[in-house]
């Protein structure tokens, strides 16, 4: 191994941890947003996109 192997391995490790954290954050936020949407829909609030479309 070269003298830079430790740096390269550490850089890949930090990048992997950062990407895994971002992906996890997206999935957690998706679950929270879906839960909030279900709560709004159960109260009778509907999406604007369910109408006939945008009015000119």
mmCIF entry with sequence, helices, sheets and N, C-alpha, C, O atoms, coordinates in Angstrom:
data_MODEL
# 
_entry.id   MODEL 
# 
_entity.id                         1 
_entity.type                       polymer 
_entity.pdbx_number_of_molecules   1 
# 
_entity_poly.entity_id                      1 
_entity_poly.type                           'polypeptide(L)' 
_entity_poly.nstd_linkage                   no 
_entity_poly.nstd_monomer                   no 
_entity_poly.pdbx_seq_one_letter_code       
;(UNK)(UNK)(UNK)(UNK)(UNK)(UNK)(UNK)(UNK)(UNK)(UNK)(UNK)(UNK)(UNK)(UNK)(UNK)(UNK)
(UNK)(UNK)(UNK)(UNK)(UNK)(UNK)(UNK)(UNK)(UNK)(UNK)(UNK)(UNK)(UNK)(UNK)(UNK)(UNK)
(UNK)(UNK)(UNK)(UNK)(UNK)(UNK)(UNK)(UNK)(UNK)(UNK)(UNK)(UNK)(UNK)(UNK)(UNK)(UNK)
(UNK)(UNK)(UNK)(UNK)(UNK)(UNK)(UNK)(UNK)
;
_entity_poly.pdbx_seq_one_letter_code_can   XXXXXXXXXXXXXXXXXXXXXXXXXXXXXXXXXXXXXXXXXXXXXXXXXXXXXXXX 
_entity_poly.pdbx_strand_id                 A 
# 
loop_
_entity_poly_seq.entity_id 
_entity_poly_seq.num 
_entity_poly_seq.mon_id 
_entity_poly_seq.hetero 
1 1  UNK n 
1 2  UNK n 
1 3  UNK n 
1 4  UNK n 
1 5  UNK n 
1 6  UNK n 
1 7  UNK n 
1 8  UNK n 
1 9  UNK n 
1 10 UNK n 
1 11 UNK n 
1 12 UNK n 
1 13 UNK n 
1 14 UNK n 
1 15 UNK n 
1 16 UNK n 
1 17 UNK n 
1 18 UNK n 
1 19 UNK n 
1 20 UNK n 
1 21 UNK n 
1 22 UNK n 
1 23 UNK n 
1 24 UNK n 
1 25 UNK n 
1 26 UNK n 
1 27 UNK n 
1 28 UNK n 
1 29 UNK n 
1 30 UNK n 
1 31 UNK n 
1 32 UNK n 
1 33 UNK n 
1 34 UNK n 
1 35 UNK n 
1 36 UNK n 
1 37 UNK n 
1 38 UNK n 
1 39 UNK n 
1 40 UNK n 
1 41 UNK n 
1 42 UNK n 
1 43 UNK n 
1 44 UNK n 
1 45 UNK n 
1 46 UNK n 
1 47 UNK n 
1 48 UNK n 
1 49 UNK n 
1 50 UNK n 
1 51 UNK n 
1 52 UNK n 
1 53 UNK n 
1 54 UNK n 
1 55 UNK n 
1 56 UNK n 
# 
_struct_asym.id          A 
_struct_asym.entity_id   1 
# 
loop_
_struct_conf.conf_type_id 
_struct_conf.id 
_struct_conf.pdbx_PDB_helix_id 
_struct_conf.beg_label_comp_id 
_struct_conf.beg_label_asym_id 
_struct_conf.beg_label_seq_id 
_struct_conf.pdbx_beg_PDB_ins_code 
_struct_conf.end_label_comp_id 
_struct_conf.end_label_asym_id 
_struct_conf.end_label_seq_id 
_struct_conf.pdbx_end_PDB_ins_code 
_struct_conf.beg_auth_comp_id 
_struct_conf.beg_auth_asym_id 
_struct_conf.beg_auth_seq_id 
_struct_conf.end_auth_comp_id 
_struct_conf.end_auth_asym_id 
_struct_conf.end_auth_seq_id 
_struct_conf.pdbx_PDB_helix_class 
_struct_conf.details 
_struct_conf.pdbx_PDB_helix_length 
HELX_P HELX_P1 AA1 UNK A 5  ? UNK A 42 ? UNK A 5  UNK A 42 1 ? 38 
HELX_P HELX_P2 AA2 UNK A 48 ? UNK A 50 ? UNK A 48 UNK A 50 5 ? 3  
# 
_struct_conf_type.id          HELX_P 
_struct_conf_type.criteria    ? 
_struct_conf_type.reference   ? 
# 
loop_
_atom_site.group_PDB 
_atom_site.id 
_atom_site.type_symbol 
_atom_site.label_atom_id 
_atom_site.label_alt_id 
_atom_site.label_comp_id 
_atom_site.label_asym_id 
_atom_site.label_entity_id 
_atom_site.label_seq_id 
_atom_site.pdbx_PDB_ins_code 
_atom_site.Cartn_x 
_atom_site.Cartn_y 
_atom_site.Cartn_z 
_atom_site.occupancy 
_atom_site.B_iso_or_equiv 
_atom_site.pdbx_formal_charge 
_atom_site.auth_seq_id 
_atom_site.auth_comp_id 
_atom_site.auth_asym_id 
_atom_site.auth_atom_id 
_atom_site.pdbx_PDB_model_num 
ATOM 1   N N  . UNK A 1 1  ? 0.838   -1.184 0.000   1.00 0.00 ? 1  UNK A N  1 
ATOM 2   C CA . UNK A 1 1  ? 0.000   0.000  0.000   1.00 0.00 ? 1  UNK A CA 1 
ATOM 3   C C  . UNK A 1 1  ? 0.880   1.244  0.000   1.00 0.00 ? 1  UNK A C  1 
ATOM 4   O O  . UNK A 1 1  ? 1.981   1.268  0.550   1.00 0.00 ? 1  UNK A O  1 
ATOM 5   N N  . UNK A 1 2  ? 0.350   2.255  -0.631  1.00 0.00 ? 2  UNK A N  1 
ATOM 6   C CA . UNK A 1 2  ? 1.115   3.496  -0.694  1.00 0.00 ? 2  UNK A CA 1 
ATOM 7   C C  . UNK A 1 2  ? 0.986   4.259  0.615   1.00 0.00 ? 2  UNK A C  1 
ATOM 8   O O  . UNK A 1 2  ? 0.212   3.885  1.496   1.00 0.00 ? 2  UNK A O  1 
ATOM 9   N N  . UNK A 1 3  ? 1.739   5.311  0.724   1.00 0.00 ? 3  UNK A N  1 
ATOM 10  C CA . UNK A 1 3  ? 1.717   6.102  1.953   1.00 0.00 ? 3  UNK A CA 1 
ATOM 11  C C  . UNK A 1 3  ? 0.428   6.906  2.084   1.00 0.00 ? 3  UNK A C  1 
ATOM 12  O O  . UNK A 1 3  ? 0.136   7.434  3.157   1.00 0.00 ? 3  UNK A O  1 
ATOM 13  N N  . UNK A 1 4  ? -0.338  7.004  1.018   1.00 0.00 ? 4  UNK A N  1 
ATOM 14  C CA . UNK A 1 4  ? -1.574  7.779  1.038   1.00 0.00 ? 4  UNK A CA 1 
ATOM 15  C C  . UNK A 1 4  ? -2.814  6.911  1.261   1.00 0.00 ? 4  UNK A C  1 
ATOM 16  O O  . UNK A 1 4  ? -3.933  7.425  1.255   1.00 0.00 ? 4  UNK A O  1 
ATOM 17  N N  . UNK A 1 5  ? -2.632  5.633  1.454   1.00 0.00 ? 5  UNK A N  1 
ATOM 18  C CA . UNK A 1 5  ? -3.771  4.719  1.569   1.00 0.00 ? 5  UNK A CA 1 
ATOM 19  C C  . UNK A 1 5  ? -4.668  5.085  2.746   1.00 0.00 ? 5  UNK A C  1 
ATOM 20  O O  . UNK A 1 5  ? -5.891  5.012  2.630   1.00 0.00 ? 5  UNK A O  1 
ATOM 21  N N  . UNK A 1 6  ? -4.095  5.471  3.857   1.00 0.00 ? 6  UNK A N  1 
ATOM 22  C CA . UNK A 1 6  ? -4.904  5.851  5.015   1.00 0.00 ? 6  UNK A CA 1 
ATOM 23  C C  . UNK A 1 6  ? -5.798  7.038  4.720   1.00 0.00 ? 6  UNK A C  1 
ATOM 24  O O  . UNK A 1 6  ? -6.966  7.061  5.110   1.00 0.00 ? 6  UNK A O  1 
ATOM 25  N N  . UNK A 1 7  ? -5.248  8.021  4.032   1.00 0.00 ? 7  UNK A N  1 
ATOM 26  C CA . UNK A 1 7  ? -6.032  9.202  3.663   1.00 0.00 ? 7  UNK A CA 1 
ATOM 27  C C  . UNK A 1 7  ? -7.164  8.827  2.711   1.00 0.00 ? 7  UNK A C  1 
ATOM 28  O O  . UNK A 1 7  ? -8.294  9.289  2.874   1.00 0.00 ? 7  UNK A O  1 
ATOM 29  N N  . UNK A 1 8  ? -6.865  7.995  1.725   1.00 0.00 ? 8  UNK A N  1 
ATOM 30  C CA . UNK A 1 8  ? -7.869  7.601  0.735   1.00 0.00 ? 8  UNK A CA 1 
ATOM 31  C C  . UNK A 1 8  ? -8.984  6.810  1.407   1.00 0.00 ? 8  UNK A C  1 
ATOM 32  O O  . UNK A 1 8  ? -10.161 7.058  1.144   1.00 0.00 ? 8  UNK A O  1 
ATOM 33  N N  . UNK A 1 9  ? -8.635  5.875  2.258   1.00 0.00 ? 9  UNK A N  1 
ATOM 34  C CA . UNK A 1 9  ? -9.638  5.070  2.964   1.00 0.00 ? 9  UNK A CA 1 
ATOM 35  C C  . UNK A 1 9  ? -10.489 5.955  3.862   1.00 0.00 ? 9  UNK A C  1 
ATOM 36  O O  . UNK A 1 9  ? -11.707 5.785  3.921   1.00 0.00 ? 9  UNK A O  1 
ATOM 37  N N  . UNK A 1 10 ? -9.868  6.889  4.556   1.00 0.00 ? 10 UNK A N  1 
ATOM 38  C CA . UNK A 1 10 ? -10.617 7.802  5.419   1.00 0.00 ? 10 UNK A CA 1 
ATOM 39  C C  . UNK A 1 10 ? -11.559 8.684  4.599   1.00 0.00 ? 10 UNK A C  1 
ATOM 40  O O  . UNK A 1 10 ? -12.692 8.932  5.012   1.00 0.00 ? 10 UNK A O  1 
ATOM 41  N N  . UNK A 1 11 ? -11.102 9.155  3.452   1.00 0.00 ? 11 UNK A N  1 
ATOM 42  C CA . UNK A 1 11 ? -11.946 9.998  2.597   1.00 0.00 ? 11 UNK A CA 1 
ATOM 43  C C  . UNK A 1 11 ? -13.151 9.219  2.089   1.00 0.00 ? 11 UNK A C  1 
ATOM 44  O O  . UNK A 1 11 ? -14.268 9.736  2.082   1.00 0.00 ? 11 UNK A O  1 
ATOM 45  N N  . UNK A 1 12 ? -12.932 7.983  1.665   1.00 0.00 ? 12 UNK A N  1 
ATOM 46  C CA . UNK A 1 12 ? -14.055 7.152  1.233   1.00 0.00 ? 12 UNK A CA 1 
ATOM 47  C C  . UNK A 1 12 ? -15.001 6.869  2.398   1.00 0.00 ? 12 UNK A C  1 
ATOM 48  O O  . UNK A 1 12 ? -16.220 6.873  2.221   1.00 0.00 ? 12 UNK A O  1 
ATOM 49  N N  . UNK A 1 13 ? -14.460 6.628  3.565   1.00 0.00 ? 13 UNK A N  1 
ATOM 50  C CA . UNK A 1 13 ? -15.301 6.368  4.734   1.00 0.00 ? 13 UNK A CA 1 
ATOM 51  C C  . UNK A 1 13 ? -16.168 7.556  5.100   1.00 0.00 ? 13 UNK A C  1 
ATOM 52  O O  . UNK A 1 13 ? -17.359 7.400  5.369   1.00 0.00 ? 13 UNK A O  1 
ATOM 53  N N  . UNK A 1 14 ? -15.580 8.740  5.112   1.00 0.00 ? 14 UNK A N  1 
ATOM 54  C CA . UNK A 1 14 ? -16.346 9.951  5.430   1.00 0.00 ? 14 UNK A CA 1 
ATOM 55  C C  . UNK A 1 14 ? -17.411 10.191 4.368   1.00 0.00 ? 14 UNK A C  1 
ATOM 56  O O  . UNK A 1 14 ? -18.542 10.553 4.695   1.00 0.00 ? 14 UNK A O  1 
ATOM 57  N N  . UNK A 1 15 ? -17.062 9.993  3.106   1.00 0.00 ? 15 UNK A N  1 
ATOM 58  C CA . UNK A 1 15 ? -18.037 10.177 2.026   1.00 0.00 ? 15 UNK A CA 1 
ATOM 59  C C  . UNK A 1 15 ? -19.183 9.188  2.150   1.00 0.00 ? 15 UNK A C  1 
ATOM 60  O O  . UNK A 1 15 ? -20.343 9.556  1.960   1.00 0.00 ? 15 UNK A O  1 
ATOM 61  N N  . UNK A 1 16 ? -18.875 7.945  2.463   1.00 0.00 ? 16 UNK A N  1 
ATOM 62  C CA . UNK A 1 16 ? -19.911 6.926  2.617   1.00 0.00 ? 16 UNK A CA 1 
ATOM 63  C C  . UNK A 1 16 ? -20.843 7.276  3.771   1.00 0.00 ? 16 UNK A C  1 
ATOM 64  O O  . UNK A 1 16 ? -22.061 7.161  3.642   1.00 0.00 ? 16 UNK A O  1 
ATOM 65  N N  . UNK A 1 17 ? -20.283 7.699  4.888   1.00 0.00 ? 17 UNK A N  1 
ATOM 66  C CA . UNK A 1 17 ? -21.106 8.057  6.050   1.00 0.00 ? 17 UNK A CA 1 
ATOM 67  C C  . UNK A 1 17 ? -21.995 9.262  5.726   1.00 0.00 ? 17 UNK A C  1 
ATOM 68  O O  . UNK A 1 17 ? -23.167 9.290  6.103   1.00 0.00 ? 17 UNK A O  1 
ATOM 69  N N  . UNK A 1 18 ? -21.441 10.249 5.030   1.00 0.00 ? 18 UNK A N  1 
ATOM 70  C CA . UNK A 1 18 ? -22.230 11.433 4.668   1.00 0.00 ? 18 UNK A CA 1 
ATOM 71  C C  . UNK A 1 18 ? -23.370 11.065 3.724   1.00 0.00 ? 18 UNK A C  1 
ATOM 72  O O  . UNK A 1 18 ? -24.501 11.510 3.919   1.00 0.00 ? 18 UNK A O  1 
ATOM 73  N N  . UNK A 1 19 ? -23.087 10.263 2.711   1.00 0.00 ? 19 UNK A N  1 
ATOM 74  C CA . UNK A 1 19 ? -24.136 9.854  1.780   1.00 0.00 ? 19 UNK A CA 1 
ATOM 75  C C  . UNK A 1 19 ? -25.192 8.999  2.463   1.00 0.00 ? 19 UNK A C  1 
ATOM 76  O O  . UNK A 1 19 ? -26.384 9.172  2.207   1.00 0.00 ? 19 UNK A O  1 
ATOM 77  N N  . UNK A 1 20 ? -24.777 8.085  3.321   1.00 0.00 ? 20 UNK A N  1 
ATOM 78  C CA . UNK A 1 20 ? -25.740 7.255  4.047   1.00 0.00 ? 20 UNK A CA 1 
ATOM 79  C C  . UNK A 1 20 ? -26.622 8.120  4.940   1.00 0.00 ? 20 UNK A C  1 
ATOM 80  O O  . UNK A 1 20 ? -27.822 7.872  5.054   1.00 0.00 ? 20 UNK A O  1 
ATOM 81  N N  . UNK A 1 21 ? -26.037 9.126  5.568   1.00 0.00 ? 21 UNK A N  1 
ATOM 82  C CA . UNK A 1 21 ? -26.824 10.033 6.403   1.00 0.00 ? 21 UNK A CA 1 
ATOM 83  C C  . UNK A 1 21 ? -27.839 10.815 5.600   1.00 0.00 ? 21 UNK A C  1 
ATOM 84  O O  . UNK A 1 21 ? -28.981 10.969 6.031   1.00 0.00 ? 21 UNK A O  1 
ATOM 85  N N  . UNK A 1 22 ? -27.441 11.313 4.437   1.00 0.00 ? 22 UNK A N  1 
ATOM 86  C CA . UNK A 1 22 ? -28.369 12.061 3.586   1.00 0.00 ? 22 UNK A CA 1 
ATOM 87  C C  . UNK A 1 22 ? -29.498 11.174 3.065   1.00 0.00 ? 22 UNK A C  1 
ATOM 88  O O  . UNK A 1 22 ? -30.655 11.594 3.038   1.00 0.00 ? 22 UNK A O  1 
ATOM 89  N N  . UNK A 1 23 ? -29.170 9.959  2.656   1.00 0.00 ? 23 UNK A N  1 
ATOM 90  C CA . UNK A 1 23 ? -30.198 9.035  2.177   1.00 0.00 ? 23 UNK A CA 1 
ATOM 91  C C  . UNK A 1 23 ? -31.153 8.674  3.304   1.00 0.00 ? 23 UNK A C  1 
ATOM 92  O O  . UNK A 1 23 ? -32.366 8.625  3.100   1.00 0.00 ? 23 UNK A O  1 
ATOM 93  N N  . UNK A 1 24 ? -30.615 8.423  4.485   1.00 0.00 ? 24 UNK A N  1 
ATOM 94  C CA . UNK A 1 24 ? -31.474 8.142  5.639   1.00 0.00 ? 24 UNK A CA 1 
ATOM 95  C C  . UNK A 1 24 ? -32.377 9.307  5.967   1.00 0.00 ? 24 UNK A C  1 
ATOM 96  O O  . UNK A 1 24 ? -33.552 9.116  6.280   1.00 0.00 ? 24 UNK A O  1 
ATOM 97  N N  . UNK A 1 25 ? -31.846 10.510 5.900   1.00 0.00 ? 25 UNK A N  1 
ATOM 98  C CA . UNK A 1 25 ? -32.630 11.712 6.180   1.00 0.00 ? 25 UNK A CA 1 
ATOM 99  C C  . UNK A 1 25 ? -33.793 11.847 5.191   1.00 0.00 ? 25 UNK A C  1 
ATOM 100 O O  . UNK A 1 25 ? -34.904 12.207 5.580   1.00 0.00 ? 25 UNK A O  1 
ATOM 101 N N  . UNK A 1 26 ? -33.534 11.556 3.913   1.00 0.00 ? 26 UNK A N  1 
ATOM 102 C CA . UNK A 1 26 ? -34.584 11.641 2.897   1.00 0.00 ? 26 UNK A CA 1 
ATOM 103 C C  . UNK A 1 26 ? -35.698 10.641 3.198   1.00 0.00 ? 26 UNK A C  1 
ATOM 104 O O  . UNK A 1 26 ? -36.874 10.993 3.109   1.00 0.00 ? 26 UNK A O  1 
ATOM 105 N N  . UNK A 1 27 ? -35.354 9.410  3.550   1.00 0.00 ? 27 UNK A N  1 
ATOM 106 C CA . UNK A 1 27 ? -36.378 8.408  3.846   1.00 0.00 ? 27 UNK A CA 1 
ATOM 107 C C  . UNK A 1 27 ? -37.173 8.761  5.095   1.00 0.00 ? 27 UNK A C  1 
ATOM 108 O O  . UNK A 1 27 ? -38.390 8.580  5.126   1.00 0.00 ? 27 UNK A O  1 
ATOM 109 N N  . UNK A 1 28 ? -36.504 9.258  6.114   1.00 0.00 ? 28 UNK A N  1 
ATOM 110 C CA . UNK A 1 28 ? -37.209 9.654  7.339   1.00 0.00 ? 28 UNK A CA 1 
ATOM 111 C C  . UNK A 1 28 ? -38.143 10.824 7.048   1.00 0.00 ? 28 UNK A C  1 
ATOM 112 O O  . UNK A 1 28 ? -39.282 10.835 7.513   1.00 0.00 ? 28 UNK A O  1 
ATOM 113 N N  . UNK A 1 29 ? -37.673 11.807 6.282   1.00 0.00 ? 29 UNK A N  1 
ATOM 114 C CA . UNK A 1 29 ? -38.510 12.956 5.950   1.00 0.00 ? 29 UNK A CA 1 
ATOM 115 C C  . UNK A 1 29 ? -39.699 12.540 5.093   1.00 0.00 ? 29 UNK A C  1 
ATOM 116 O O  . UNK A 1 29 ? -40.791 13.088 5.241   1.00 0.00 ? 29 UNK A O  1 
ATOM 117 N N  . UNK A 1 30 ? -39.497 11.582 4.204   1.00 0.00 ? 30 UNK A N  1 
ATOM 118 C CA . UNK A 1 30 ? -40.601 11.087 3.382   1.00 0.00 ? 30 UNK A CA 1 
ATOM 119 C C  . UNK A 1 30 ? -41.690 10.480 4.257   1.00 0.00 ? 30 UNK A C  1 
ATOM 120 O O  . UNK A 1 30 ? -42.875 10.737 4.044   1.00 0.00 ? 30 UNK A O  1 
ATOM 121 N N  . UNK A 1 31 ? -41.299 9.688  5.228   1.00 0.00 ? 31 UNK A N  1 
ATOM 122 C CA . UNK A 1 31 ? -42.284 9.097  6.135   1.00 0.00 ? 31 UNK A CA 1 
ATOM 123 C C  . UNK A 1 31 ? -43.027 10.171 6.910   1.00 0.00 ? 31 UNK A C  1 
ATOM 124 O O  . UNK A 1 31 ? -44.244 10.080 7.073   1.00 0.00 ? 31 UNK A O  1 
ATOM 125 N N  . UNK A 1 32 ? -42.318 11.187 7.393   1.00 0.00 ? 32 UNK A N  1 
ATOM 126 C CA . UNK A 1 32 ? -42.965 12.267 8.139   1.00 0.00 ? 32 UNK A CA 1 
ATOM 127 C C  . UNK A 1 32 ? -43.927 13.063 7.261   1.00 0.00 ? 32 UNK A C  1 
ATOM 128 O O  . UNK A 1 32 ? -45.018 13.423 7.702   1.00 0.00 ? 32 UNK A O  1 
ATOM 129 N N  . UNK A 1 33 ? -43.528 13.337 6.026   1.00 0.00 ? 33 UNK A N  1 
ATOM 130 C CA . UNK A 1 33 ? -44.399 14.089 5.122   1.00 0.00 ? 33 UNK A CA 1 
ATOM 131 C C  . UNK A 1 33 ? -45.639 13.281 4.750   1.00 0.00 ? 33 UNK A C  1 
ATOM 132 O O  . UNK A 1 33 ? -46.734 13.836 4.666   1.00 0.00 ? 33 UNK A O  1 
ATOM 133 N N  . UNK A 1 34 ? -45.479 11.975 4.526   1.00 0.00 ? 34 UNK A N  1 
ATOM 134 C CA . UNK A 1 34 ? -46.637 11.130 4.228   1.00 0.00 ? 34 UNK A CA 1 
ATOM 135 C C  . UNK A 1 34 ? -47.591 11.068 5.410   1.00 0.00 ? 34 UNK A C  1 
ATOM 136 O O  . UNK A 1 34 ? -48.807 11.074 5.222   1.00 0.00 ? 34 UNK A O  1 
ATOM 137 N N  . UNK A 1 35 ? -47.062 11.009 6.613   1.00 0.00 ? 35 UNK A N  1 
ATOM 138 C CA . UNK A 1 35 ? -47.899 10.994 7.812   1.00 0.00 ? 35 UNK A CA 1 
ATOM 139 C C  . UNK A 1 35 ? -48.676 12.307 7.940   1.00 0.00 ? 35 UNK A C  1 
ATOM 140 O O  . UNK A 1 35 ? -49.868 12.303 8.246   1.00 0.00 ? 35 UNK A O  1 
ATOM 141 N N  . UNK A 1 36 ? -47.999 13.419 7.705   1.00 0.00 ? 36 UNK A N  1 
ATOM 142 C CA . UNK A 1 36 ? -48.672 14.721 7.775   1.00 0.00 ? 36 UNK A CA 1 
ATOM 143 C C  . UNK A 1 36 ? -49.743 14.831 6.697   1.00 0.00 ? 36 UNK A C  1 
ATOM 144 O O  . UNK A 1 36 ? -50.813 15.385 6.949   1.00 0.00 ? 36 UNK A O  1 
ATOM 145 N N  . UNK A 1 37 ? -49.476 14.318 5.514   1.00 0.00 ? 37 UNK A N  1 
ATOM 146 C CA . UNK A 1 37 ? -50.455 14.357 4.435   1.00 0.00 ? 37 UNK A CA 1 
ATOM 147 C C  . UNK A 1 37 ? -51.679 13.514 4.776   1.00 0.00 ? 37 UNK A C  1 
ATOM 148 O O  . UNK A 1 37 ? -52.811 13.931 4.531   1.00 0.00 ? 37 UNK A O  1 
ATOM 149 N N  . UNK A 1 38 ? -51.457 12.335 5.337   1.00 0.00 ? 38 UNK A N  1 
ATOM 150 C CA . UNK A 1 38 ? -52.595 11.493 5.747   1.00 0.00 ? 38 UNK A CA 1 
ATOM 151 C C  . UNK A 1 38 ? -53.437 12.184 6.805   1.00 0.00 ? 38 UNK A C  1 
ATOM 152 O O  . UNK A 1 38 ? -54.665 12.103 6.771   1.00 0.00 ? 38 UNK A O  1 
ATOM 153 N N  . UNK A 1 39 ? -52.786 12.870 7.751   1.00 0.00 ? 39 UNK A N  1 
ATOM 154 C CA . UNK A 1 39 ? -53.531 13.587 8.788   1.00 0.00 ? 39 UNK A CA 1 
ATOM 155 C C  . UNK A 1 39 ? -54.354 14.719 8.187   1.00 0.00 ? 39 UNK A C  1 
ATOM 156 O O  . UNK A 1 39 ? -55.504 14.919 8.580   1.00 0.00 ? 39 UNK A O  1 
ATOM 157 N N  . UNK A 1 40 ? -53.792 15.455 7.250   1.00 0.00 ? 40 UNK A N  1 
ATOM 158 C CA . UNK A 1 40 ? -54.539 16.529 6.601   1.00 0.00 ? 40 UNK A CA 1 
ATOM 159 C C  . UNK A 1 40 ? -55.724 15.973 5.814   1.00 0.00 ? 40 UNK A C  1 
ATOM 160 O O  . UNK A 1 40 ? -56.823 16.524 5.867   1.00 0.00 ? 40 UNK A O  1 
ATOM 161 N N  . UNK A 1 41 ? -55.497 14.885 5.086   1.00 0.00 ? 41 UNK A N  1 
ATOM 162 C CA . UNK A 1 41 ? -56.579 14.301 4.303   1.00 0.00 ? 41 UNK A CA 1 
ATOM 163 C C  . UNK A 1 41 ? -57.675 13.736 5.197   1.00 0.00 ? 41 UNK A C  1 
ATOM 164 O O  . UNK A 1 41 ? -58.847 13.763 4.822   1.00 0.00 ? 41 UNK A O  1 
ATOM 165 N N  . UNK A 1 42 ? -57.317 13.225 6.369   1.00 0.00 ? 42 UNK A N  1 
ATOM 166 C CA . UNK A 1 42 ? -58.344 12.703 7.276   1.00 0.00 ? 42 UNK A CA 1 
ATOM 167 C C  . UNK A 1 42 ? -59.191 13.828 7.860   1.00 0.00 ? 42 UNK A C  1 
ATOM 168 O O  . UNK A 1 42 ? -60.327 13.591 8.271   1.00 0.00 ? 42 UNK A O  1 
ATOM 169 N N  . UNK A 1 43 ? -58.657 15.050 7.902   1.00 0.00 ? 43 UNK A N  1 
ATOM 170 C CA . UNK A 1 43 ? -59.410 16.209 8.378   1.00 0.00 ? 43 UNK A CA 1 
ATOM 171 C C  . UNK A 1 43 ? -60.251 16.843 7.278   1.00 0.00 ? 43 UNK A C  1 
ATOM 172 O O  . UNK A 1 43 ? -61.004 17.783 7.534   1.00 0.00 ? 43 UNK A O  1 
ATOM 173 N N  . UNK A 1 44 ? -60.130 16.342 6.073   1.00 0.00 ? 44 UNK A N  1 
ATOM 174 C CA . UNK A 1 44 ? -60.922 16.872 4.975   1.00 0.00 ? 44 UNK A CA 1 
ATOM 175 C C  . UNK A 1 44 ? -60.186 17.848 4.089   1.00 0.00 ? 44 UNK A C  1 
ATOM 176 O O  . UNK A 1 44 ? -60.767 18.364 3.134   1.00 0.00 ? 44 UNK A O  1 
ATOM 177 N N  . UNK A 1 45 ? -58.934 18.115 4.371   1.00 0.00 ? 45 UNK A N  1 
ATOM 178 C CA . UNK A 1 45 ? -58.150 19.014 3.532   1.00 0.00 ? 45 UNK A CA 1 
ATOM 179 C C  . UNK A 1 45 ? -57.715 18.220 2.303   1.00 0.00 ? 45 UNK A C  1 
ATOM 180 O O  . UNK A 1 45 ? -57.173 17.121 2.426   1.00 0.00 ? 45 UNK A O  1 
ATOM 181 N N  . UNK A 1 46 ? -57.952 18.774 1.134   1.00 0.00 ? 46 UNK A N  1 
ATOM 182 C CA . UNK A 1 46 ? -57.611 18.079 -0.107  1.00 0.00 ? 46 UNK A CA 1 
ATOM 183 C C  . UNK A 1 46 ? -56.482 18.795 -0.826  1.00 0.00 ? 46 UNK A C  1 
ATOM 184 O O  . UNK A 1 46 ? -56.221 19.975 -0.591  1.00 0.00 ? 46 UNK A O  1 
ATOM 185 N N  . UNK A 1 47 ? -55.825 18.063 -1.699  1.00 0.00 ? 47 UNK A N  1 
ATOM 186 C CA . UNK A 1 47 ? -54.725 18.617 -2.485  1.00 0.00 ? 47 UNK A CA 1 
ATOM 187 C C  . UNK A 1 47 ? -55.266 19.541 -3.567  1.00 0.00 ? 47 UNK A C  1 
ATOM 188 O O  . UNK A 1 47 ? -56.337 19.298 -4.122  1.00 0.00 ? 47 UNK A O  1 
ATOM 189 N N  . UNK A 1 48 ? -54.538 20.578 -3.856  1.00 0.00 ? 48 UNK A N  1 
ATOM 190 C CA . UNK A 1 48 ? -54.935 21.484 -4.933  1.00 0.00 ? 48 UNK A CA 1 
ATOM 191 C C  . UNK A 1 48 ? -54.837 20.803 -6.288  1.00 0.00 ? 48 UNK A C  1 
ATOM 192 O O  . UNK A 1 48 ? -55.553 21.178 -7.216  1.00 0.00 ? 48 UNK A O  1 
ATOM 193 N N  . UNK A 1 49 ? -53.972 19.818 -6.420  1.00 0.00 ? 49 UNK A N  1 
ATOM 194 C CA . UNK A 1 49 ? -53.763 19.162 -7.704  1.00 0.00 ? 49 UNK A CA 1 
ATOM 195 C C  . UNK A 1 49 ? -54.896 18.210 -8.065  1.00 0.00 ? 49 UNK A C  1 
ATOM 196 O O  . UNK A 1 49 ? -54.885 17.652 -9.162  1.00 0.00 ? 49 UNK A O  1 
ATOM 197 N N  . UNK A 1 50 ? -55.877 18.003 -7.179  1.00 0.00 ? 50 UNK A N  1 
ATOM 198 C CA . UNK A 1 50 ? -56.973 17.094 -7.484  1.00 0.00 ? 50 UNK A CA 1 
ATOM 199 C C  . UNK A 1 50 ? -58.054 17.752 -8.332  1.00 0.00 ? 50 UNK A C  1 
ATOM 200 O O  . UNK A 1 50 ? -58.972 17.073 -8.791  1.00 0.00 ? 50 UNK A O  1 
ATOM 201 N N  . UNK A 1 51 ? -57.961 19.050 -8.545  1.00 0.00 ? 51 UNK A N  1 
ATOM 202 C CA . UNK A 1 51 ? -58.967 19.760 -9.317  1.00 0.00 ? 51 UNK A CA 1 
ATOM 203 C C  . UNK A 1 51 ? -58.843 19.488 -10.804 1.00 0.00 ? 51 UNK A C  1 
ATOM 204 O O  . UNK A 1 51 ? -58.156 18.559 -11.228 1.00 0.00 ? 51 UNK A O  1 
ATOM 205 N N  . UNK A 1 52 ? -59.522 20.318 -11.592 1.00 0.00 ? 52 UNK A N  1 
ATOM 206 C CA . UNK A 1 52 ? -59.518 20.152 -13.042 1.00 0.00 ? 52 UNK A CA 1 
ATOM 207 C C  . UNK A 1 52 ? -58.233 20.647 -13.680 1.00 0.00 ? 52 UNK A C  1 
ATOM 208 O O  . UNK A 1 52 ? -58.004 20.394 -14.863 1.00 0.00 ? 52 UNK A O  1 
ATOM 209 N N  . UNK A 1 53 ? -57.419 21.319 -12.961 1.00 0.00 ? 53 UNK A N  1 
ATOM 210 C CA . UNK A 1 53 ? -56.174 21.842 -13.508 1.00 0.00 ? 53 UNK A CA 1 
ATOM 211 C C  . UNK A 1 53 ? -56.045 23.313 -13.192 1.00 0.00 ? 53 UNK A C  1 
ATOM 212 O O  . UNK A 1 53 ? -56.921 23.915 -12.572 1.00 0.00 ? 53 UNK A O  1 
ATOM 213 N N  . UNK A 1 54 ? -54.971 23.865 -13.616 1.00 0.00 ? 54 UNK A N  1 
ATOM 214 C CA . UNK A 1 54 ? -54.708 25.280 -13.345 1.00 0.00 ? 54 UNK A CA 1 
ATOM 215 C C  . UNK A 1 54 ? -55.613 26.149 -14.204 1.00 0.00 ? 54 UNK A C  1 
ATOM 216 O O  . UNK A 1 54 ? -55.834 25.863 -15.381 1.00 0.00 ? 54 UNK A O  1 
ATOM 217 N N  . UNK A 1 55 ? -56.119 27.184 -13.619 1.00 0.00 ? 55 UNK A N  1 
ATOM 218 C CA . UNK A 1 55 ? -56.960 28.138 -14.335 1.00 0.00 ? 55 UNK A CA 1 
ATOM 219 C C  . UNK A 1 55 ? -56.061 29.185 -14.988 1.00 0.00 ? 55 UNK A C  1 
ATOM 220 O O  . UNK A 1 55 ? -55.143 29.695 -14.346 1.00 0.00 ? 55 UNK A O  1 
ATOM 221 N N  . UNK A 1 56 ? -56.313 29.511 -16.257 1.00 0.00 ? 56 UNK A N  1 
ATOM 222 C CA . UNK A 1 56 ? -55.457 30.510 -16.937 1.00 0.00 ? 56 UNK A CA 1 
ATOM 223 C C  . UNK A 1 56 ? -55.640 31.899 -16.398 1.00 0.00 ? 56 UNK A C  1 
ATOM 224 O O  . UNK A 1 56 ? -54.992 32.834 -16.868 1.00 0.00 ? 56 UNK A O  1 
# 
